[in-house]
Amino acid sequence: MIKKYKKLMLAVGLMVALAVPQMILAEPNFPALQTIDNIASDKGPYVKITDNNALNVIIGTVISIGLGLIGIIFLVLMIYAGYNWMTASGDEEKVSKAKTIIIQSVIGIIIVVGAYAAWRFIFVRLLY
């Protein structure tokens, strides 16, 4: 009997969680959304390639996308290692494997961010 109510409450909760944002977005004159549209139409990380500095824009966009993907991979590895650590149930082999993944992920992200910082420092000094 309790399981039925748990499933029913979960279903109702999911419906409410999915329906409430739709009701809010139904408002056509949402001022914050218009402000975001005005800002996003002129500026943003991805500039039109028709500018005079098209090569710089392309390189910057590629680096930005690459760093974003590396950040996503880092986040996935950290979640995976954390999940393995939490579900290890005292198994030292699983815990040590999770610790190794976390340490290697942190070292990897430090190397990537350090390389980007060094490249950015040198690149800015050469161009300006």
Backbone as JSON Lines, residues from 0, in Angstrom:
{"i":0,"aa":"M","n":[0.81,-1.19,0.0],"ca":[0.0,0.0,0.0],"c":[0.87,1.26,0.0]}
{"i":1,"aa":"I","n":[1.9,1.25,0.82],"ca":[2.78,2.41,0.9],"c":[3.54,2.59,-0.41]}
{"i":2,"aa":"K","n":[3.91,1.49,-1.06],"ca":[4.63,1.59,-2.33],"c":[3.77,2.27,-3.39]}
{"i":3,"aa":"K","n":[2.47,1.99,-3.38],"ca":[1.57,2.64,-4.33],"c":[1.57,4.15,-4.12]}
{"i":4,"aa":"Y","n":[1.5,4.56,-2.86],"ca":[1.49,5.99,-2.56],"c":[2.82,6.64,-2.9]}
{"i":5,"aa":"K","n":[3.91,5.92,-2.69],"ca":[5.22,6.48,-3.05],"c":[5.3,6.7,-4.56]}
{"i":6,"aa":"K","n":[4.83,5.73,-5.33],"ca":[4.85,5.87,-6.79],"c":[3.92,6.99,-7.23]}
{"i":7,"aa":"L","n":[2.76,7.07,-6.6],"ca":[1.8,8.12,-6.94],"c":[2.37,9.5,-6.61]}
{"i":8,"aa":"M","n":[2.98,9.64,-5.45],"ca":[3.57,10.92,-5.05],"c":[4.73,11.29,-5.97]}
{"i":9,"aa":"L","n":[5.51,10.31,-6.37],"ca":[6.61,10.57,-7.3],"c":[6.06,11.05,-8.64]}
{"i":10,"aa":"A","n":[5.02,10.4,-9.14],"ca":[4.43,10.8,-10.41],"c":[3.84,12.2,-10.33]}
{"i":11,"aa":"V","n":[3.12,12.5,-9.26],"ca":[2.54,13.83,-9.09],"c":[3.64,14.88,-8.95]}
{"i":12,"aa":"G","n":[4.67,14.56,-8.2],"ca":[5.79,15.49,-8.03],"c":[6.48,15.79,-9.34]}
{"i":13,"aa":"L","n":[6.69,14.76,-10.16],"ca":[7.32,14.98,-11.46],"c":[6.44,15.82,-12.37]}
{"i":14,"aa":"M","n":[5.13,15.56,-12.35],"ca":[4.22,16.36,-13.18],"c":[4.23,17.83,-12.75]}
{"i":15,"aa":"V","n":[4.22,18.07,-11.46],"ca":[4.25,19.45,-10.96],"c":[5.58,20.1,-11.32]}
{"i":16,"aa":"A","n":[6.67,19.37,-11.14],"ca":[7.99,19.93,-11.44],"c":[8.14,20.26,-12.92]}
{"i":17,"aa":"L","n":[7.5,19.49,-13.78],"ca":[7.57,19.77,-15.2],"c":[6.55,20.81,-15.65]}
{"i":18,"aa":"A","n":[5.43,20.93,-14.95],"ca":[4.37,21.84,-15.37],"c":[4.6,23.27,-14.91]}
{"i":19,"aa":"V","n":[5.15,23.47,-13.73],"ca":[5.33,24.82,-13.19],"c":[6.23,25.68,-14.07]}
{"i":20,"aa":"P","n":[7.39,25.2,-14.52],"ca":[8.2,26.05,-15.39],"c":[7.49,26.4,-16.7]}
{"i":21,"aa":"Q","n":[6.66,25.51,-17.21],"ca":[5.94,25.81,-18.44],"c":[4.93,26.93,-18.23]}
{"i":22,"aa":"M","n":[4.31,26.97,-17.07],"ca":[3.36,28.05,-16.77],"c":[4.08,29.38,-16.69]}
{"i":23,"aa":"I","n":[5.26,29.39,-16.13],"ca":[6.02,30.62,-16.0],"c":[6.48,31.11,-17.37]}
{"i":24,"aa":"L","n":[6.92,30.2,-18.22],"ca":[7.39,30.58,-19.55],"c":[6.25,30.96,-20.49]}
{"i":25,"aa":"A","n":[5.01,30.73,-20.09],"ca":[3.88,31.1,-20.93],"c":[3.69,32.61,-21.0]}
{"i":26,"aa":"E","n":[4.28,33.36,-20.09],"ca":[4.18,34.82,-20.07],"c":[5.01,35.38,-21.22]}
{"i":27,"aa":"P","n":[4.38,36.04,-22.21],"ca":[5.13,36.51,-23.38],"c":[5.99,37.74,-23.12]}
{"i":28,"aa":"N","n":[5.63,38.58,-22.16],"ca":[6.36,39.82,-21.92],"c":[7.18,39.72,-20.64]}
{"i":29,"aa":"F","n":[8.02,38.73,-20.58],"ca":[8.87,38.53,-19.41],"c":[10.06,39.46,-19.55]}
{"i":30,"aa":"P","n":[10.2,40.53,-18.73],"ca":[11.23,41.55,-18.95],"c":[12.66,41.02,-18.89]}
{"i":31,"aa":"A","n":[12.92,40.09,-17.99],"ca":[14.29,39.57,-17.89],"c":[14.67,38.83,-19.16]}
{"i":32,"aa":"L","n":[13.73,38.11,-19.75],"ca":[14.0,37.37,-20.98],"c":[14.28,38.33,-22.13]}
{"i":33,"aa":"Q","n":[13.57,39.45,-22.19],"ca":[13.82,40.44,-23.23],"c":[15.19,41.07,-23.05]}
{"i":34,"aa":"T","n":[15.6,41.32,-21.82],"ca":[16.93,41.87,-21.56],"c":[18.0,40.89,-22.0]}
{"i":35,"aa":"I","n":[17.8,39.62,-21.7],"ca":[18.77,38.6,-22.11],"c":[18.84,38.54,-23.63]}
{"i":36,"aa":"D","n":[17.69,38.62,-24.31],"ca":[17.69,38.59,-25.77],"c":[18.44,39.79,-26.34]}
{"i":37,"aa":"N","n":[18.28,40.97,-25.74],"ca":[18.99,42.15,-26.23],"c":[20.49,42.03,-26.04]}
{"i":38,"aa":"I","n":[20.91,41.49,-24.91],"ca":[22.34,41.33,-24.65],"c":[22.92,40.27,-25.56]}
{"i":39,"aa":"A","n":[22.22,39.15,-25.7],"ca":[22.75,38.02,-26.46],"c":[22.78,38.3,-27.95]}
{"i":40,"aa":"S","n":[21.96,39.22,-28.44],"ca":[21.95,39.47,-29.87],"c":[23.19,40.22,-30.33]}
{"i":41,"aa":"D","n":[23.8,41.02,-29.45],"ca":[24.95,41.81,-29.84],"c":[26.28,41.18,-29.44]}
{"i":42,"aa":"K","n":[26.32,40.54,-28.31],"ca":[27.58,40.06,-27.78],"c":[27.46,38.58,-27.47]}
{"i":43,"aa":"G","n":[28.59,37.98,-27.19],"ca":[28.58,36.57,-26.83],"c":[29.92,35.95,-27.13]}
{"i":44,"aa":"P","n":[30.12,34.72,-26.74],"ca":[31.42,34.08,-26.97],"c":[31.66,33.74,-28.43]}
{"i":45,"aa":"Y","n":[30.6,33.65,-29.22],"ca":[30.77,33.26,-30.62],"c":[30.43,34.45,-31.5]}
{"i":46,"aa":"V","n":[31.46,35.11,-31.98],"ca":[31.31,36.31,-32.79],"c":[31.18,35.88,-34.25]}
{"i":47,"aa":"K","n":[30.56,36.71,-35.06],"ca":[30.43,36.39,-36.48],"c":[31.8,36.27,-37.12]}
{"i":48,"aa":"I","n":[31.95,35.3,-37.99],"ca":[33.25,35.06,-38.62],"c":[33.5,36.04,-39.75]}
{"i":49,"aa":"T","n":[32.56,36.88,-40.07],"ca":[32.75,37.86,-41.14],"c":[33.58,39.06,-40.69]}
{"i":50,"aa":"D","n":[34.02,39.09,-39.45],"ca":[34.84,40.19,-38.96],"c":[36.22,40.15,-39.62]}
{"i":51,"aa":"N","n":[36.98,41.24,-39.43],"ca":[38.32,41.3,-39.99],"c":[39.26,40.32,-39.31]}
{"i":52,"aa":"N","n":[39.04,40.02,-38.07],"ca":[39.9,39.11,-37.32],"c":[39.3,37.7,-37.29]}
{"i":53,"aa":"A","n":[38.93,37.19,-38.45],"ca":[38.24,35.9,-38.52],"c":[39.12,34.77,-37.99]}
{"i":54,"aa":"L","n":[40.41,34.8,-38.26],"ca":[41.29,33.73,-37.79],"c":[41.35,33.72,-36.26]}
{"i":55,"aa":"N","n":[41.45,34.9,-35.65],"ca":[41.46,34.98,-34.19],"c":[40.15,34.46,-33.61]}
{"i":56,"aa":"V","n":[39.05,34.8,-34.26],"ca":[37.75,34.36,-33.78],"c":[37.63,32.84,-33.88]}
{"i":57,"aa":"I","n":[38.07,32.28,-34.98],"ca":[38.0,30.82,-35.17],"c":[38.87,30.12,-34.14]}
{"i":58,"aa":"I","n":[40.09,30.59,-33.95],"ca":[40.99,29.96,-32.97],"c":[40.4,30.08,-31.56]}
{"i":59,"aa":"G","n":[39.89,31.25,-31.21],"ca":[39.29,31.43,-29.89],"c":[38.07,30.55,-29.68]}
{"i":60,"aa":"T","n":[37.26,30.4,-30.71],"ca":[36.08,29.55,-30.61],"c":[36.47,28.09,-30.44]}
{"i":61,"aa":"V","n":[37.46,27.64,-31.21],"ca":[37.91,26.25,-31.1],"c":[38.49,25.98,-29.71]}
{"i":62,"aa":"I","n":[39.29,26.91,-29.2],"ca":[39.87,26.73,-27.87],"c":[38.77,26.75,-26.8]}
{"i":63,"aa":"S","n":[37.8,27.65,-26.95],"ca":[36.7,27.72,-25.99],"c":[35.89,26.43,-25.98]}
{"i":64,"aa":"I","n":[35.59,25.89,-27.14],"ca":[34.84,24.63,-27.21],"c":[35.67,23.49,-26.65]}
{"i":65,"aa":"G","n":[36.96,23.46,-26.98],"ca":[37.84,22.4,-26.46],"c":[37.93,22.43,-24.94]}
{"i":66,"aa":"L","n":[38.1,23.63,-24.37],"ca":[38.16,23.73,-22.92],"c":[36.83,23.36,-22.27]}
{"i":67,"aa":"G","n":[35.75,23.69,-22.93],"ca":[34.44,23.29,-22.41],"c":[34.29,21.78,-22.39]}
{"i":68,"aa":"L","n":[34.72,21.12,-23.45],"ca":[34.65,19.65,-23.5],"c":[35.56,19.02,-22.45]}
{"i":69,"aa":"I","n":[36.74,19.58,-22.27],"ca":[37.66,19.06,-21.25],"c":[37.05,19.24,-19.86]}
{"i":70,"aa":"G","n":[36.4,20.37,-19.63],"ca":[35.73,20.59,-18.36],"c":[34.6,19.59,-18.12]}
{"i":71,"aa":"I","n":[33.85,19.28,-19.18],"ca":[32.78,18.29,-19.05],"c":[33.35,16.92,-18.75]}
{"i":72,"aa":"I","n":[34.44,16.55,-19.43],"ca":[35.09,15.26,-19.16],"c":[35.58,15.2,-17.72]}
{"i":73,"aa":"F","n":[36.17,16.29,-17.23],"ca":[36.63,16.35,-15.84],"c":[35.47,16.16,-14.88]}
{"i":74,"aa":"L","n":[34.36,16.84,-15.14],"ca":[33.19,16.72,-14.27],"c":[32.65,15.29,-14.26]}
{"i":75,"aa":"V","n":[32.58,14.67,-15.43],"ca":[32.08,13.29,-15.51],"c":[33.01,12.35,-14.76]}
{"i":76,"aa":"L","n":[34.32,12.52,-14.92],"ca":[35.26,11.66,-14.2],"c":[35.15,11.85,-12.69]}
{"i":77,"aa":"M","n":[34.97,13.08,-12.24],"ca":[34.83,13.32,-10.81],"c":[33.55,12.7,-10.26]}
{"i":78,"aa":"I","n":[32.46,12.82,-11.0],"ca":[31.21,12.2,-10.55],"c":[31.34,10.68,-10.54]}
{"i":79,"aa":"Y","n":[31.95,10.12,-11.57],"ca":[32.15,8.67,-11.64],"c":[33.0,8.17,-10.48]}
{"i":80,"aa":"A","n":[34.11,8.87,-10.22],"ca":[34.99,8.46,-9.12],"c":[34.3,8.63,-7.77]}
{"i":81,"aa":"G","n":[33.57,9.72,-7.61],"ca":[32.84,9.93,-6.36],"c":[31.77,8.87,-6.14]}
{"i":82,"aa":"Y","n":[31.08,8.5,-7.2],"ca":[30.07,7.45,-7.09],"c":[30.72,6.12,-6.72]}
{"i":83,"aa":"N","n":[31.83,5.81,-7.37],"ca":[32.54,4.56,-7.05],"c":[33.01,4.56,-5.6]}
{"i":84,"aa":"W","n":[33.49,5.7,-5.13],"ca":[33.98,5.79,-3.76],"c":[32.82,5.61,-2.77]}
{"i":85,"aa":"M","n":[31.7,6.26,-3.06],"ca":[30.56,6.17,-2.14],"c":[29.93,4.78,-2.12]}
{"i":86,"aa":"T","n":[30.0,4.07,-3.23],"ca":[29.39,2.73,-3.28],"c":[30.4,1.62,-3.07]}
{"i":87,"aa":"A","n":[31.59,1.95,-2.61],"ca":[32.63,0.94,-2.42],"c":[32.31,0.0,-1.26]}
{"i":88,"aa":"S","n":[31.54,0.44,-0.32],"ca":[31.15,-0.38,0.85],"c":[32.36,-0.92,1.6]}
{"i":89,"aa":"G","n":[33.38,-0.12,1.72],"ca":[34.56,-0.53,2.48],"c":[35.56,-1.33,1.69]}
{"i":90,"aa":"D","n":[35.31,-1.61,0.42],"ca":[36.25,-2.36,-0.4],"c":[37.43,-1.46,-0.75]}
{"i":91,"aa":"E","n":[38.59,-1.79,-0.2],"ca":[39.77,-0.93,-0.36],"c":[40.21,-0.81,-1.82]}
{"i":92,"aa":"E","n":[40.0,-1.84,-2.61],"ca":[40.41,-1.79,-4.01],"c":[39.59,-0.75,-4.78]}
{"i":93,"aa":"K","n":[38.27,-0.73,-4.54],"ca":[37.41,0.26,-5.2],"c":[37.72,1.67,-4.72]}
{"i":94,"aa":"V","n":[37.99,1.81,-3.43],"ca":[38.31,3.13,-2.88],"c":[39.61,3.65,-3.47]}
{"i":95,"aa":"S","n":[40.62,2.79,-3.54],"ca":[41.91,3.22,-4.1],"c":[41.78,3.54,-5.59]}
{"i":96,"aa":"K","n":[40.95,2.78,-6.31],"ca":[40.73,3.07,-7.73],"c":[40.05,4.43,-7.89]}
{"i":97,"aa":"A","n":[39.05,4.71,-7.04],"ca":[38.36,5.99,-7.1],"c":[39.3,7.15,-6.75]}
{"i":98,"aa":"K","n":[40.14,6.95,-5.73],"ca":[41.11,7.99,-5.37],"c":[42.07,8.25,-6.52]}
{"i":99,"aa":"T","n":[42.51,7.17,-7.18],"ca":[43.43,7.32,-8.32],"c":[42.77,8.11,-9.44]}
{"i":100,"aa":"I","n":[41.51,7.82,-9.73],"ca":[40.8,8.55,-10.78],"c":[40.67,10.02,-10.41]}
{"i":101,"aa":"I","n":[40.35,10.31,-9.16],"ca":[40.21,11.71,-8.72],"c":[41.54,12.44,-8.83]}
{"i":102,"aa":"I","n":[42.61,11.81,-8.35],"ca":[43.93,12.45,-8.39],"c":[44.36,12.69,-9.84]}
{"i":103,"aa":"Q","n":[44.17,11.69,-10.7],"ca":[44.56,11.85,-12.1],"c":[43.71,12.91,-12.8]}
{"i":104,"aa":"S","n":[42.44,12.99,-12.46],"ca":[41.57,14.01,-13.05],"c":[41.99,15.41,-12.64]}
{"i":105,"aa":"V","n":[42.29,15.58,-11.36],"ca":[42.72,16.89,-10.87],"c":[44.05,17.29,-11.5]}
{"i":106,"aa":"I","n":[44.99,16.34,-11.57],"ca":[46.28,16.64,-12.21],"c":[46.07,17.01,-13.67]}
{"i":107,"aa":"G","n":[45.19,16.3,-14.36],"ca":[44.91,16.6,-15.76],"c":[44.32,17.98,-15.96]}
{"i":108,"aa":"I","n":[43.36,18.35,-15.12],"ca":[42.74,19.67,-15.28],"c":[43.72,20.77,-14.91]}
{"i":109,"aa":"I","n":[44.61,20.53,-13.94],"ca":[45.63,21.52,-13.59],"c":[46.59,21.71,-14.76]}
{"i":110,"aa":"I","n":[46.98,20.62,-15.41],"ca":[47.88,20.71,-16.57],"c":[47.2,21.49,-17.7]}
{"i":111,"aa":"V","n":[45.94,21.19,-17.97],"ca":[45.23,21.87,-19.06],"c":[45.06,23.35,-18.76]}
{"i":112,"aa":"V","n":[44.64,23.69,-17.55],"ca":[44.45,25.1,-17.2],"c":[45.8,25.84,-17.19]}
{"i":113,"aa":"G","n":[46.84,25.18,-16.68],"ca":[48.17,25.79,-16.69],"c":[48.69,26.02,-18.1]}
{"i":114,"aa":"A","n":[48.48,25.04,-18.98],"ca":[48.9,25.2,-20.38],"c":[48.12,26.32,-21.05]}
{"i":115,"aa":"Y","n":[46.83,26.41,-20.77],"ca":[46.04,27.49,-21.35],"c":[46.5,28.84,-20.82]}
{"i":116,"aa":"A","n":[46.78,28.93,-19.53],"ca":[47.24,30.2,-18.95],"c":[48.58,30.61,-19.55]}
{"i":117,"aa":"A","n":[49.49,29.66,-19.69],"ca":[50.8,29.98,-20.29],"c":[50.63,30.4,-21.74]}
{"i":118,"aa":"W","n":[49.81,29.66,-22.5],"ca":[49.58,30.0,-23.89],"c":[48.95,31.38,-24.01]}
{"i":119,"aa":"R","n":[47.98,31.66,-23.17],"ca":[47.3,32.95,-23.21],"c":[48.26,34.09,-22.86]}
{"i":120,"aa":"F","n":[49.11,33.87,-21.86],"ca":[50.08,34.89,-21.46],"c":[51.04,35.19,-22.61]}
{"i":121,"aa":"I","n":[51.57,34.14,-23.22],"ca":[52.52,34.32,-24.33],"c":[51.82,34.92,-25.54]}
{"i":122,"aa":"F","n":[50.64,34.45,-25.87],"ca":[49.92,34.92,-27.04],"c":[49.55,36.39,-26.91]}
{"i":123,"aa":"V","n":[49.12,36.81,-25.73],"ca":[48.77,38.21,-25.51],"c":[50.02,39.08,-25.62]}
{"i":124,"aa":"R","n":[51.15,38.61,-25.1],"ca":[52.4,39.39,-25.18],"c":[52.87,39.52,-26.62]}
{"i":125,"aa":"L","n":[52.66,38.5,-27.44],"ca":[53.11,38.56,-28.83],"c":[52.22,39.47,-29.68]}
{"i":126,"aa":"L","n":[50.93,39.47,-29.41],"ca":[50.02,40.26,-30.25],"c":[49.95,41.72,-29.84]}
{"i":127,"aa":"Y","n":[50.09,42.01,-28.56],"ca":[49.9,43.39,-28.11],"c":[51.16,43.98,-27.66]}
